[in-house]
């Protein structure tokens, strides 16, 4: 069965395009604008992650309960990884990474969950 996104020809969100437009619209690129733009895009990616996770989890819970448990475990492990990795990046690469790093990892996780969802 084709997913609705494929049937309707929808493409995944262009998060990096949104980030670039935000920076361009700000008119100046500094730590504050990088952080604000990254936080906005990250929030959008997190909303997609939550929706996709719920959809995949519901499907797996009905058809493959053991895999539903694995998905929950991997999501918790991924959250721990994201938070730890980005804390290190912020401390050792520079303060904009506190927002930029989670944005990148959230975008990546959304793509992974899209694949699991069949989108």
CNS distance restraints for C-alpha pairs under 8 A (distance, minus, plus):
assign (resid   2 and name CA) (resid   6 and name CA) 6.25 0.50 0.50
assign (resid   2 and name CA) (resid   7 and name CA) 6.39 0.50 0.50
assign (resid   2 and name CA) (resid 118 and name CA) 7.83 0.50 0.50
assign (resid   3 and name CA) (resid   7 and name CA) 6.33 0.50 0.50
assign (resid   3 and name CA) (resid 118 and name CA) 6.25 0.50 0.50
assign (resid   3 and name CA) (resid 119 and name CA) 5.67 0.50 0.50
assign (resid   4 and name CA) (resid   8 and name CA) 5.93 0.50 0.50
assign (resid   4 and name CA) (resid 119 and name CA) 7.71 0.50 0.50
assign (resid   5 and name CA) (resid   9 and name CA) 5.82 0.50 0.50
assign (resid   5 and name CA) (resid  10 and name CA) 4.75 0.50 0.50
assign (resid   5 and name CA) (resid  11 and name CA) 6.91 0.50 0.50
assign (resid   5 and name CA) (resid 119 and name CA) 6.07 0.50 0.50
assign (resid   6 and name CA) (resid  10 and name CA) 6.18 0.50 0.50
assign (resid   6 and name CA) (resid  11 and name CA) 7.89 0.50 0.50
assign (resid   6 and name CA) (resid 119 and name CA) 6.79 0.50 0.50
assign (resid  14 and name CA) (resid  18 and name CA) 6.31 0.50 0.50
assign (resid  15 and name CA) (resid  19 and name CA) 6.22 0.50 0.50
assign (resid  15 and name CA) (resid  41 and name CA) 6.28 0.50 0.50
assign (resid  15 and name CA) (resid  45 and name CA) 7.51 0.50 0.50
assign (resid  15 and name CA) (resid 107 and name CA) 6.99 0.50 0.50
assign (resid  16 and name CA) (resid  20 and name CA) 6.09 0.50 0.50
assign (resid  17 and name CA) (resid  21 and name CA) 6.09 0.50 0.50
assign (resid  18 and name CA) (resid  22 and name CA) 6.13 0.50 0.50
assign (resid  18 and name CA) (resid  41 and name CA) 6.81 0.50 0.50
assign (resid  19 and name CA) (resid  23 and name CA) 6.36 0.50 0.50
assign (resid  19 and name CA) (resid  37 and name CA) 5.84 0.50 0.50
assign (resid  19 and name CA) (resid  38 and name CA) 6.46 0.50 0.50
assign (resid  19 and name CA) (resid  41 and name CA) 6.21 0.50 0.50
assign (resid  20 and name CA) (resid  24 and name CA) 6.14 0.50 0.50
assign (resid  21 and name CA) (resid  25 and name CA) 5.90 0.50 0.50
assign (resid  22 and name CA) (resid  26 and name CA) 6.12 0.50 0.50
assign (resid  22 and name CA) (resid  37 and name CA) 5.71 0.50 0.50
assign (resid  23 and name CA) (resid  27 and name CA) 6.70 0.50 0.50
assign (resid  23 and name CA) (resid  28 and name CA) 7.07 0.50 0.50
assign (resid  23 and name CA) (resid  29 and name CA) 6.34 0.50 0.50
assign (resid  23 and name CA) (resid  33 and name CA) 6.57 0.50 0.50
assign (resid  23 and name CA) (resid  34 and name CA) 6.97 0.50 0.50
assign (resid  23 and name CA) (resid  37 and name CA) 6.54 0.50 0.50
assign (resid  24 and name CA) (resid  28 and name CA) 7.37 0.50 0.50
assign (resid  26 and name CA) (resid  33 and name CA) 6.89 0.50 0.50
assign (resid  28 and name CA) (resid  33 and name CA) 7.29 0.50 0.50
assign (resid  29 and name CA) (resid  33 and name CA) 5.78 0.50 0.50
assign (resid  29 and name CA) (resid  34 and name CA) 6.53 0.50 0.50
assign (resid  30 and name CA) (resid  34 and name CA) 6.08 0.50 0.50
assign (resid  31 and name CA) (resid  35 and name CA) 6.00 0.50 0.50
assign (resid  31 and name CA) (resid  95 and name CA) 7.57 0.50 0.50
assign (resid  31 and name CA) (resid  96 and name CA) 5.66 0.50 0.50
assign (resid  32 and name CA) (resid  36 and name CA) 6.07 0.50 0.50
assign (resid  32 and name CA) (resid  96 and name CA) 7.95 0.50 0.50
assign (resid  33 and name CA) (resid  37 and name CA) 5.86 0.50 0.50
assign (resid  34 and name CA) (resid  38 and name CA) 5.91 0.50 0.50
assign (resid  34 and name CA) (resid  96 and name CA) 6.48 0.50 0.50
assign (resid  34 and name CA) (resid  99 and name CA) 7.85 0.50 0.50
assign (resid  34 and name CA) (resid 100 and name CA) 7.26 0.50 0.50
assign (resid  35 and name CA) (resid  39 and name CA) 5.99 0.50 0.50
assign (resid  35 and name CA) (resid  96 and name CA) 5.78 0.50 0.50
assign (resid  35 and name CA) (resid  98 and name CA) 7.79 0.50 0.50
assign (resid  35 and name CA) (resid  99 and name CA) 5.30 0.50 0.50
assign (resid  35 and name CA) (resid 100 and name CA) 6.65 0.50 0.50
assign (resid  36 and name CA) (resid  40 and name CA) 6.30 0.50 0.50
assign (resid  36 and name CA) (resid  99 and name CA) 7.92 0.50 0.50
assign (resid  37 and name CA) (resid  41 and name CA) 6.32 0.50 0.50
assign (resid  38 and name CA) (resid  42 and name CA) 5.83 0.50 0.50
assign (resid  38 and name CA) (resid  99 and name CA) 5.64 0.50 0.50
assign (resid  38 and name CA) (resid 100 and name CA) 5.29 0.50 0.50
assign (resid  38 and name CA) (resid 103 and name CA) 5.84 0.50 0.50
assign (resid  39 and name CA) (resid  43 and name CA) 6.04 0.50 0.50
assign (resid  39 and name CA) (resid  99 and name CA) 5.84 0.50 0.50
assign (resid  39 and name CA) (resid 100 and name CA) 7.55 0.50 0.50
assign (resid  39 and name CA) (resid 103 and name CA) 6.92 0.50 0.50
assign (resid  40 and name CA) (resid  44 and name CA) 6.55 0.50 0.50
assign (resid  41 and name CA) (resid  45 and name CA) 6.29 0.50 0.50
assign (resid  41 and name CA) (resid 103 and name CA) 6.60 0.50 0.50
assign (resid  42 and name CA) (resid  46 and name CA) 6.07 0.50 0.50
assign (resid  42 and name CA) (resid 102 and name CA) 6.79 0.50 0.50
assign (resid  42 and name CA) (resid 103 and name CA) 4.35 0.50 0.50
assign (resid  42 and name CA) (resid 104 and name CA) 7.75 0.50 0.50
assign (resid  42 and name CA) (resid 106 and name CA) 6.35 0.50 0.50
assign (resid  42 and name CA) (resid 107 and name CA) 7.35 0.50 0.50
assign (resid  43 and name CA) (resid  47 and name CA) 6.27 0.50 0.50
assign (resid  44 and name CA) (resid  48 and name CA) 6.46 0.50 0.50
assign (resid  45 and name CA) (resid  49 and name CA) 6.11 0.50 0.50
assign (resid  45 and name CA) (resid 103 and name CA) 7.53 0.50 0.50
assign (resid  45 and name CA) (resid 106 and name CA) 5.79 0.50 0.50
assign (resid  45 and name CA) (resid 107 and name CA) 5.69 0.50 0.50
assign (resid  45 and name CA) (resid 110 and name CA) 6.45 0.50 0.50
assign (resid  46 and name CA) (resid  50 and name CA) 6.08 0.50 0.50
assign (resid  46 and name CA) (resid 106 and name CA) 6.30 0.50 0.50
assign (resid  46 and name CA) (resid 110 and name CA) 7.65 0.50 0.50
assign (resid  47 and name CA) (resid  51 and name CA) 6.27 0.50 0.50
assign (resid  48 and name CA) (resid  52 and name CA) 6.02 0.50 0.50
assign (resid  48 and name CA) (resid 110 and name CA) 6.42 0.50 0.50
assign (resid  49 and name CA) (resid  53 and name CA) 5.84 0.50 0.50
assign (resid  49 and name CA) (resid 106 and name CA) 7.55 0.50 0.50
assign (resid  49 and name CA) (resid 109 and name CA) 7.00 0.50 0.50
assign (resid  49 and name CA) (resid 110 and name CA) 5.04 0.50 0.50
assign (resid  49 and name CA) (resid 113 and name CA) 6.94 0.50 0.50
assign (resid  50 and name CA) (resid  54 and name CA) 6.12 0.50 0.50
assign (resid  51 and name CA) (resid  55 and name CA) 6.26 0.50 0.50
assign (resid  52 and name CA) (resid  56 and name CA) 6.08 0.50 0.50
assign (resid  52 and name CA) (resid 110 and name CA) 7.63 0.50 0.50
assign (resid  52 and name CA) (resid 113 and name CA) 6.10 0.50 0.50
assign (resid  52 and name CA) (resid 114 and name CA) 6.67 0.50 0.50
assign (resid  52 and name CA) (resid 117 and name CA) 6.78 0.50 0.50
assign (resid  53 and name CA) (resid  57 and name CA) 5.78 0.50 0.50
assign (resid  53 and name CA) (resid 113 and name CA) 6.68 0.50 0.50
assign (resid  54 and name CA) (resid  58 and name CA) 6.02 0.50 0.50
assign (resid  55 and name CA) (resid  59 and name CA) 6.35 0.50 0.50
assign (resid  55 and name CA) (resid 117 and name CA) 7.30 0.50 0.50
assign (resid  56 and name CA) (resid  60 and name CA) 6.10 0.50 0.50
assign (resid  56 and name CA) (resid 113 and name CA) 7.83 0.50 0.50
assign (resid  56 and name CA) (resid 116 and name CA) 6.98 0.50 0.50
assign (resid  56 and name CA) (resid 117 and name CA) 5.63 0.50 0.50
assign (resid  57 and name CA) (resid  61 and name CA) 5.89 0.50 0.50
assign (resid  57 and name CA) (resid  68 and name CA) 5.63 0.50 0.50
assign (resid  57 and name CA) (resid  71 and name CA) 7.10 0.50 0.50
assign (resid  57 and name CA) (resid  72 and name CA) 7.83 0.50 0.50
assign (resid  58 and name CA) (resid  62 and name CA) 6.46 0.50 0.50
assign (resid  58 and name CA) (resid  68 and name CA) 7.93 0.50 0.50
assign (resid  59 and name CA) (resid  63 and name CA) 6.29 0.50 0.50
assign (resid  59 and name CA) (resid  64 and name CA) 7.86 0.50 0.50
assign (resid  60 and name CA) (resid  64 and name CA) 4.73 0.50 0.50
assign (resid  60 and name CA) (resid  65 and name CA) 5.88 0.50 0.50
assign (resid  60 and name CA) (resid  67 and name CA) 6.23 0.50 0.50
assign (resid  60 and name CA) (resid  68 and name CA) 4.96 0.50 0.50
assign (resid  61 and name CA) (resid  65 and name CA) 4.57 0.50 0.50
assign (resid  61 and name CA) (resid  66 and name CA) 7.90 0.50 0.50
assign (resid  61 and name CA) (resid  67 and name CA) 7.66 0.50 0.50
assign (resid  61 and name CA) (resid  68 and name CA) 5.21 0.50 0.50
assign (resid  64 and name CA) (resid  68 and name CA) 6.37 0.50 0.50
assign (resid  65 and name CA) (resid  69 and name CA) 6.45 0.50 0.50
assign (resid  66 and name CA) (resid  70 and name CA) 6.40 0.50 0.50
assign (resid  67 and name CA) (resid  71 and name CA) 6.06 0.50 0.50
assign (resid  68 and name CA) (resid  72 and name CA) 6.32 0.50 0.50
assign (resid  69 and name CA) (resid  73 and name CA) 6.22 0.50 0.50
assign (resid  70 and name CA) (resid  74 and name CA) 6.03 0.50 0.50
assign (resid  71 and name CA) (resid  75 and name CA) 6.01 0.50 0.50
assign (resid  72 and name CA) (resid  76 and name CA) 6.27 0.50 0.50
assign (resid  73 and name CA) (resid  77 and name CA) 6.17 0.50 0.50
assign (resid  74 and name CA) (resid  78 and name CA) 5.90 0.50 0.50
assign (resid  75 and name CA) (resid  79 and name CA) 6.16 0.50 0.50
assign (resid  76 and name CA) (resid  80 and name CA) 6.33 0.50 0.50
assign (resid  77 and name CA) (resid  81 and name CA) 6.15 0.50 0.50
assign (resid  78 and name CA) (resid  82 and name CA) 6.01 0.50 0.50
assign (resid  79 and name CA) (resid  83 and name CA) 6.08 0.50 0.50
assign (resid  80 and name CA) (resid  84 and name CA) 6.02 0.50 0.50
assign (resid  81 and name CA) (resid  85 and name CA) 5.78 0.50 0.50
assign (resid  82 and name CA) (resid  86 and name CA) 5.94 0.50 0.50
assign (resid  82 and name CA) (resid 102 and name CA) 6.54 0.50 0.50
assign (resid  82 and name CA) (resid 105 and name CA) 6.67 0.50 0.50
assign (resid  83 and name CA) (resid  87 and name CA) 6.09 0.50 0.50
assign (resid  83 and name CA) (resid 102 and name CA) 7.50 0.50 0.50
assign (resid  84 and name CA) (resid  88 and name CA) 6.31 0.50 0.50
assign (resid  85 and name CA) (resid  89 and name CA) 6.17 0.50 0.50
assign (resid  86 and name CA) (resid  90 and name CA) 5.95 0.50 0.50
assign (resid  86 and name CA) (resid  97 and name CA) 6.67 0.50 0.50
assign (resid  86 and name CA) (resid  98 and name CA) 5.96 0.50 0.50
assign (resid  86 and name CA) (resid 101 and name CA) 5.44 0.50 0.50
assign (resid  86 and name CA) (resid 102 and name CA) 6.24 0.50 0.50
assign (resid  87 and name CA) (resid  91 and name CA) 6.17 0.50 0.50
assign (resid  87 and name CA) (resid  98 and name CA) 6.40 0.50 0.50
assign (resid  88 and name CA) (resid  92 and name CA) 5.97 0.50 0.50
assign (resid  88 and name CA) (resid  93 and name CA) 7.86 0.50 0.50
assign (resid  89 and name CA) (resid  93 and name CA) 5.09 0.50 0.50
assign (resid  89 and name CA) (resid  94 and name CA) 6.83 0.50 0.50
assign (resid  89 and name CA) (resid  97 and name CA) 5.81 0.50 0.50
assign (resid  89 and name CA) (resid  98 and name CA) 7.09 0.50 0.50
assign (resid  89 and name CA) (resid 101 and name CA) 7.27 0.50 0.50
assign (resid  90 and name CA) (resid  94 and name CA) 5.00 0.50 0.50
assign (resid  90 and name CA) (resid  95 and name CA) 4.83 0.50 0.50
assign (resid  90 and name CA) (resid  96 and name CA) 6.67 0.50 0.50
assign (resid  90 and name CA) (resid  97 and name CA) 4.58 0.50 0.50
assign (resid  90 and name CA) (resid  98 and name CA) 4.72 0.50 0.50
assign (resid  91 and name CA) (resid  95 and name CA) 6.69 0.50 0.50
assign (resid  93 and name CA) (resid  97 and name CA) 6.91 0.50 0.50
assign (resid  94 and name CA) (resid  98 and name CA) 7.91 0.50 0.50
assign (resid  96 and name CA) (resid 100 and name CA) 6.00 0.50 0.50
assign (resid  97 and name CA) (resid 101 and name CA) 4.99 0.50 0.50
assign (resid  97 and name CA) (resid 102 and name CA) 7.81 0.50 0.50
assign (resid  98 and name CA) (resid 102 and name CA) 7.03 0.50 0.50
assign (resid  99 and name CA) (resid 103 and name CA) 6.40 0.50 0.50
assign (resid 100 and name CA) (resid 104 and name CA) 6.37 0.50 0.50
assign (resid 101 and name CA) (resid 105 and name CA) 6.28 0.50 0.50
assign (resid 102 and name CA) (resid 106 and name CA) 5.79 0.50 0.50
assign (resid 103 and name CA) (resid 107 and name CA) 6.13 0.50 0.50
assign (resid 104 and name CA) (resid 108 and name CA) 6.28 0.50 0.50
assign (resid 105 and name CA) (resid 109 and name CA) 6.07 0.50 0.50
assign (resid 106 and name CA) (resid 110 and name CA) 6.09 0.50 0.50
assign (resid 107 and name CA) (resid 111 and name CA) 6.47 0.50 0.50
assign (resid 108 and name CA) (resid 112 and name CA) 6.42 0.50 0.50
assign (resid 109 and name CA) (resid 113 and name CA) 6.19 0.50 0.50
assign (resid 110 and name CA) (resid 114 and name CA) 6.02 0.50 0.50
assign (resid 111 and name CA) (resid 115 and name CA) 6.32 0.50 0.50
assign (resid 112 and name CA) (resid 116 and name CA) 6.49 0.50 0.50
assign (resid 113 and name CA) (resid 117 and name CA) 6.01 0.50 0.50
assign (resid 114 and name CA) (resid 118 and name CA) 6.13 0.50 0.50
assign (resid 114 and name CA) (resid 119 and name CA) 5.02 0.50 0.50
assign (resid 115 and name CA) (resid 119 and name CA) 5.78 0.50 0.50
